[in-house]
Amino acid sequence: MAKFTVKVEGKEYELELQEDFANYMEKELERSLSRYSNNSAKDLLNAYLKKCYECFLAEKKLQNILKKL
């Protein structure tokens, strides 16, 4: 297990995840949020929605590939 911290609305949240997933999430969060300074709830929501959209597009692409098989 690996831990990392993200700060939202002045409160620090320590997250503990499986090591390879934690490394992935750390890199992903750094694309949208700052790990070392305060982030607003709006920033966190925008990062979440951006990732949801990426998953939506990947799912659509996967479904199109599966239809072709």
N, CA, C and O atoms as CSV, one atom per row, in Angstrom:
chain,resi,resn,atom,element,x,y,z
A,1,MET,N,N,0.838,-1.177,0.000
A,1,MET,CA,C,0.000,0.000,0.000
A,1,MET,C,C,0.887,1.247,0.000
A,1,MET,O,O,1.967,1.268,0.591
A,2,ALA,N,N,0.399,2.271,-0.676
A,2,ALA,CA,C,1.133,3.534,-0.750
A,2,ALA,C,C,0.206,4.664,-0.341
A,2,ALA,O,O,-1.005,4.600,-0.551
A,3,LYS,N,N,0.785,5.693,0.241
A,3,LYS,CA,C,0.000,6.841,0.699
A,3,LYS,C,C,0.449,8.095,-0.036
A,3,LYS,O,O,1.627,8.260,-0.355
A,4,PHE,N,N,-0.510,8.973,-0.298
A,4,PHE,CA,C,-0.180,10.318,-0.741
A,4,PHE,C,C,-1.256,11.260,-0.242
A,4,PHE,O,O,-2.348,10.827,0.125
A,5,THR,N,N,-0.952,12.542,-0.228
A,5,THR,CA,C,-1.835,13.538,0.363
A,5,THR,C,C,-2.255,14.555,-0.682
A,5,THR,O,O,-1.454,14.974,-1.517
A,6,VAL,N,N,-3.515,14.944,-0.626
A,6,VAL,CA,C,-4.028,16.009,-1.478
A,6,VAL,C,C,-4.785,16.981,-0.573
A,6,VAL,O,O,-5.455,16.570,0.375
A,7,LYS,N,N,-4.670,18.266,-0.878
A,7,LYS,CA,C,-5.286,19.295,-0.047
A,7,LYS,C,C,-6.473,19.905,-0.787
A,7,LYS,O,O,-6.331,20.402,-1.904
A,8,VAL,N,N,-7.653,19.861,-0.148
A,8,VAL,CA,C,-8.879,20.401,-0.729
A,8,VAL,C,C,-9.579,21.261,0.314
A,8,VAL,O,O,-9.828,20.823,1.438
A,9,GLU,N,N,-9.889,22.487,-0.077
A,9,GLU,CA,C,-10.590,23.424,0.804
A,9,GLU,C,C,-9.902,23.554,2.169
A,9,GLU,O,O,-10.564,23.623,3.205
A,10,GLY,N,N,-8.582,23.585,2.151
A,10,GLY,CA,C,-7.819,23.784,3.375
A,10,GLY,C,C,-7.638,22.546,4.235
A,10,GLY,O,O,-6.993,22.619,5.281
A,11,LYS,N,N,-8.184,21.422,3.826
A,11,LYS,CA,C,-8.054,20.197,4.598
A,11,LYS,C,C,-7.232,19.186,3.807
A,11,LYS,O,O,-7.447,18.997,2.610
A,12,GLU,N,N,-6.289,18.538,4.488
A,12,GLU,CA,C,-5.455,17.546,3.831
A,12,GLU,C,C,-6.086,16.168,3.977
A,12,GLU,O,O,-6.543,15.783,5.053
A,13,TYR,N,N,-6.099,15.439,2.872
A,13,TYR,CA,C,-6.627,14.085,2.852
A,13,TYR,C,C,-5.507,13.130,2.483
A,13,TYR,O,O,-4.899,13.247,1.419
A,14,GLU,N,N,-5.245,12.193,3.362
A,14,GLU,CA,C,-4.232,11.195,3.085
A,14,GLU,C,C,-4.935,9.976,2.499
A,14,GLU,O,O,-5.837,9.404,3.111
A,15,LEU,N,N,-4.508,9.597,1.314
A,15,LEU,CA,C,-5.114,8.476,0.607
A,15,LEU,C,C,-4.163,7.296,0.635
A,15,LEU,O,O,-2.960,7.451,0.426
A,16,GLU,N,N,-4.701,6.129,0.889
A,16,GLU,CA,C,-3.897,4.910,0.914
A,16,GLU,C,C,-4.477,3.942,-0.112
A,16,GLU,O,O,-5.613,3.485,0.009
A,17,LEU,N,N,-3.668,3.645,-1.119
A,17,LEU,CA,C,-4.110,2.810,-2.229
A,17,LEU,C,C,-3.045,1.765,-2.545
A,17,LEU,O,O,-1.908,1.855,-2.081
A,18,GLN,N,N,-3.434,0.778,-3.339
A,18,GLN,CA,C,-2.464,-0.198,-3.836
A,18,GLN,C,C,-1.354,0.581,-4.540
A,18,GLN,O,O,-1.636,1.561,-5.229
A,19,GLU,N,N,-0.124,0.172,-4.382
A,19,GLU,CA,C,1.020,0.973,-4.813
A,19,GLU,C,C,0.982,1.384,-6.280
A,19,GLU,O,O,1.181,2.560,-6.584
A,20,ASP,N,N,0.735,0.458,-7.192
A,20,ASP,CA,C,0.735,0.840,-8.608
A,20,ASP,C,C,-0.436,1.762,-8.940
A,20,ASP,O,O,-0.301,2.660,-9.771
A,21,PHE,N,N,-1.588,1.543,-8.294
A,21,PHE,CA,C,-2.728,2.429,-8.517
A,21,PHE,C,C,-2.479,3.800,-7.889
A,21,PHE,O,O,-2.874,4.821,-8.452
A,22,ALA,N,N,-1.836,3.828,-6.741
A,22,ALA,CA,C,-1.504,5.103,-6.091
A,22,ALA,C,C,-0.569,5.925,-6.970
A,22,ALA,O,O,-0.744,7.136,-7.101
A,23,ASN,N,N,0.424,5.271,-7.572
A,23,ASN,CA,C,1.344,5.980,-8.471
A,23,ASN,C,C,0.598,6.548,-9.662
A,23,ASN,O,O,0.836,7.686,-10.067
A,24,TYR,N,N,-0.307,5.754,-10.224
A,24,TYR,CA,C,-1.118,6.218,-11.357
A,24,TYR,C,C,-1.977,7.416,-10.943
A,24,TYR,O,O,-2.003,8.429,-11.642
A,25,MET,N,N,-2.674,7.306,-9.817
A,25,MET,CA,C,-3.564,8.379,-9.368
A,25,MET,C,C,-2.792,9.645,-9.025
A,25,MET,O,O,-3.262,10.753,-9.284
A,26,GLU,N,N,-1.629,9.484,-8.454
A,26,GLU,CA,C,-0.801,10.636,-8.122
A,26,GLU,C,C,-0.468,11.430,-9.386
A,26,GLU,O,O,-0.572,12.656,-9.398
A,27,LYS,N,N,-0.071,10.734,-10.437
A,27,LYS,CA,C,0.244,11.399,-11.705
A,27,LYS,C,C,-1.004,12.028,-12.321
A,27,LYS,O,O,-0.946,13.142,-12.842
A,28,GLU,N,N,-2.122,11.323,-12.264
A,28,GLU,CA,C,-3.365,11.841,-12.825
A,28,GLU,C,C,-3.844,13.081,-12.074
A,28,GLU,O,O,-4.269,14.057,-12.693
A,29,LEU,N,N,-3.778,13.048,-10.752
A,29,LEU,CA,C,-4.213,14.200,-9.964
A,29,LEU,C,C,-3.321,15.407,-10.199
A,29,LEU,O,O,-3.799,16.542,-10.203
A,30,GLU,N,N,-2.037,15.173,-10.395
A,30,GLU,CA,C,-1.117,16.282,-10.647
A,30,GLU,C,C,-1.413,16.979,-11.965
A,30,GLU,O,O,-1.051,18.142,-12.142
A,31,ARG,N,N,-2.068,16.284,-12.897
A,31,ARG,CA,C,-2.453,16.916,-14.161
A,31,ARG,C,C,-3.555,17.946,-13.964
A,31,ARG,O,O,-3.632,18.928,-14.703
A,32,SER,N,N,-4.409,17.724,-12.966
A,32,SER,CA,C,-5.574,18.582,-12.775
A,32,SER,C,C,-5.556,19.376,-11.473
A,32,SER,O,O,-6.209,20.414,-11.367
A,33,LEU,N,N,-4.814,18.894,-10.492
A,33,LEU,CA,C,-4.792,19.529,-9.177
A,33,LEU,C,C,-3.360,19.736,-8.725
A,33,LEU,O,O,-2.428,19.143,-9.270
A,34,SER,N,N,-3.200,20.571,-7.736
A,34,SER,CA,C,-1.892,20.763,-7.121
A,34,SER,C,C,-1.861,19.958,-5.822
A,34,SER,O,O,-2.716,20.146,-4.956
A,35,ARG,N,N,-0.907,19.087,-5.684
A,35,ARG,CA,C,-0.805,18.288,-4.463
A,35,ARG,C,C,-0.324,19.100,-3.278
A,35,ARG,O,O,-0.623,18.759,-2.133
A,36,TYR,N,N,0.421,20.175,-3.535
A,36,TYR,CA,C,1.084,20.864,-2.440
A,36,TYR,C,C,0.457,22.204,-2.067
A,36,TYR,O,O,0.888,22.838,-1.104
A,37,SER,N,N,-0.548,22.640,-2.809
A,37,SER,CA,C,-1.248,23.858,-2.419
A,37,SER,C,C,-2.738,23.550,-2.345
A,37,SER,O,O,-3.185,22.471,-2.732
A,38,ASN,N,N,-3.480,24.497,-1.851
A,38,ASN,CA,C,-4.906,24.284,-1.625
A,38,ASN,C,C,-5.672,24.207,-2.948
A,38,ASN,O,O,-5.425,24.992,-3.864
A,39,ASN,N,N,-6.589,23.270,-3.036
A,39,ASN,CA,C,-7.468,23.125,-4.188
A,39,ASN,C,C,-8.902,23.380,-3.731
A,39,ASN,O,O,-9.277,23.039,-2.609
A,40,SER,N,N,-9.685,23.973,-4.599
A,40,SER,CA,C,-11.086,24.204,-4.258
A,40,SER,C,C,-11.898,22.956,-4.581
A,40,SER,O,O,-11.449,22.076,-5.316
A,41,ALA,N,N,-13.091,22.898,-4.022
A,41,ALA,CA,C,-14.011,21.800,-4.339
A,41,ALA,C,C,-14.329,21.823,-5.833
A,41,ALA,O,O,-14.510,20.772,-6.449
A,42,LYS,N,N,-14.398,23.023,-6.413
A,42,LYS,CA,C,-14.655,23.148,-7.851
A,42,LYS,C,C,-13.526,22.506,-8.661
A,42,LYS,O,O,-13.787,21.819,-9.650
A,43,ASP,N,N,-12.275,22.725,-8.249
A,43,ASP,CA,C,-11.131,22.099,-8.929
A,43,ASP,C,C,-11.229,20.581,-8.867
A,43,ASP,O,O,-10.989,19.895,-9.860
A,44,LEU,N,N,-11.582,20.065,-7.700
A,44,LEU,CA,C,-11.715,18.619,-7.523
A,44,LEU,C,C,-12.841,18.072,-8.390
A,44,LEU,O,O,-12.687,17.026,-9.021
A,45,LEU,N,N,-13.967,18.769,-8.424
A,45,LEU,CA,C,-15.090,18.339,-9.256
A,45,LEU,C,C,-14.710,18.370,-10.732
A,45,LEU,O,O,-15.044,17.445,-11.473
A,46,ASN,N,N,-14.021,19.411,-11.165
A,46,ASN,CA,C,-13.587,19.484,-12.565
A,46,ASN,C,C,-12.645,18.342,-12.917
A,46,ASN,O,O,-12.748,17.767,-14.000
A,47,ALA,N,N,-11.727,18.006,-12.015
A,47,ALA,CA,C,-10.808,16.890,-12.257
A,47,ALA,C,C,-11.584,15.578,-12.351
A,47,ALA,O,O,-11.284,14.734,-13.196
A,48,TYR,N,N,-12.569,15.411,-11.494
A,48,TYR,CA,C,-13.395,14.195,-11.507
A,48,TYR,C,C,-14.177,14.092,-12.817
A,48,TYR,O,O,-14.207,13.035,-13.446
A,49,LEU,N,N,-14.805,15.187,-13.220
A,49,LEU,CA,C,-15.595,15.170,-14.458
A,49,LEU,C,C,-14.719,14.941,-15.687
A,49,LEU,O,O,-15.127,14.261,-16.629
A,50,LYS,N,N,-13.527,15.503,-15.675
A,50,LYS,CA,C,-12.596,15.283,-16.786
A,50,LYS,C,C,-12.251,13.802,-16.894
A,50,LYS,O,O,-12.237,13.242,-17.990
A,51,LYS,N,N,-11.973,13.172,-15.762
A,51,LYS,CA,C,-11.639,11.744,-15.764
A,51,LYS,C,C,-12.853,10.909,-16.171
A,51,LYS,O,O,-12.706,9.916,-16.882
A,52,CYS,N,N,-14.039,11.296,-15.733
A,52,CYS,CA,C,-15.261,10.588,-16.146
A,52,CYS,C,C,-15.440,10.671,-17.661
A,52,CYS,O,O,-15.824,9.689,-18.296
A,53,TYR,N,N,-15.166,11.828,-18.234
A,53,TYR,CA,C,-15.300,11.990,-19.673
A,53,TYR,C,C,-14.286,11.111,-20.414
A,53,TYR,O,O,-14.616,10.501,-21.431
A,54,GLU,N,N,-13.064,11.050,-19.904
A,54,GLU,CA,C,-12.059,10.181,-20.513
A,54,GLU,C,C,-12.509,8.720,-20.463
A,54,GLU,O,O,-12.322,7.983,-21.431
A,55,CYS,N,N,-13.091,8.305,-19.359
A,55,CYS,CA,C,-13.606,6.930,-19.233
A,55,CYS,C,C,-14.775,6.703,-20.185
A,55,CYS,O,O,-14.888,5.631,-20.781
A,56,PHE,N,N,-15.635,7.690,-20.333
A,56,PHE,CA,C,-16.764,7.614,-21.255
A,56,PHE,C,C,-16.269,7.397,-22.683
A,56,PHE,O,O,-16.778,6.530,-23.394
A,57,LEU,N,N,-15.277,8.182,-23.104
A,57,LEU,CA,C,-14.729,8.044,-24.448
A,57,LEU,C,C,-14.057,6.689,-24.647
A,57,LEU,O,O,-14.195,6.072,-25.703
A,58,ALA,N,N,-13.332,6.229,-23.634
A,58,ALA,CA,C,-12.672,4.922,-23.730
A,58,ALA,C,C,-13.713,3.807,-23.839
A,58,ALA,O,O,-13.530,2.856,-24.599
A,59,GLU,N,N,-14.799,3.924,-23.082
A,59,GLU,CA,C,-15.871,2.922,-23.147
A,59,GLU,C,C,-16.525,2.912,-24.524
A,59,GLU,O,O,-16.802,1.845,-25.071
A,60,LYS,N,N,-16.773,4.088,-25.083
A,60,LYS,CA,C,-17.358,4.165,-26.431
A,60,LYS,C,C,-16.428,3.517,-27.457
A,60,LYS,O,O,-16.876,2.769,-28.326
A,61,LYS,N,N,-15.146,3.806,-27.348
A,61,LYS,CA,C,-14.166,3.242,-28.273
A,61,LYS,C,C,-14.122,1.720,-28.134
A,61,LYS,O,O,-14.070,1.003,-29.133
A,62,LEU,N,N,-14.143,1.238,-26.913
A,62,LEU,CA,C,-14.138,-0.204,-26.668
A,62,LEU,C,C,-15.387,-0.866,-27.243
A,62,LEU,O,O,-15.302,-1.935,-27.848
A,63,GLN,N,N,-16.531,-0.242,-27.057
A,63,GLN,CA,C,-17.773,-0.797,-27.601
A,63,GLN,C,C,-17.727,-0.860,-29.133
A,63,GLN,O,O,-18.190,-1.832,-29.729
A,64,ASN,N,N,-17.170,0.171,-29.763
A,64,ASN,CA,C,-17.039,0.160,-31.224
A,64,ASN,C,C,-16.097,-0.950,-31.699
A,64,ASN,O,O,-16.356,-1.592,-32.716
A,65,ILE,N,N,-15.023,-1.171,-30.975
A,65,ILE,CA,C,-14.096,-2.250,-31.318
A,65,ILE,C,C,-14.777,-3.602,-31.171
A,65,ILE,O,O,-14.627,-4.475,-32.025
A,66,LEU,N,N,-15.526,-3.771,-30.085
A,66,LEU,CA,C,-16.210,-5.040,-29.850
A,66,LEU,C,C,-17.270,-5.326,-30.916
A,66,LEU,O,O,-17.493,-6.481,-31.279
A,67,LYS,N,N,-17.911,-4.287,-31.408
A,67,LYS,CA,C,-18.915,-4.474,-32.477
A,67,LYS,C,C,-18.259,-4.982,-33.739
A,67,LYS,O,O,-18.878,-5.738,-34.488
A,68,LYS,N,N,-17.016,-4.588,-34.000
A,68,LYS,CA,C,-16.314,-4.976,-35.199
A,68,LYS,C,C,-15.790,-6.409,-35.158
A,68,LYS,O,O,-15.470,-6.986,-36.197
A,69,LEU,N,N,-15.705,-6.971,-33.978
A,69,LEU,CA,C,-15.176,-8.337,-33.836
A,69,LEU,C,C,-16.194,-9.387,-34.203
A,69,LEU,O,O,-15.902,-10.580,-34.135
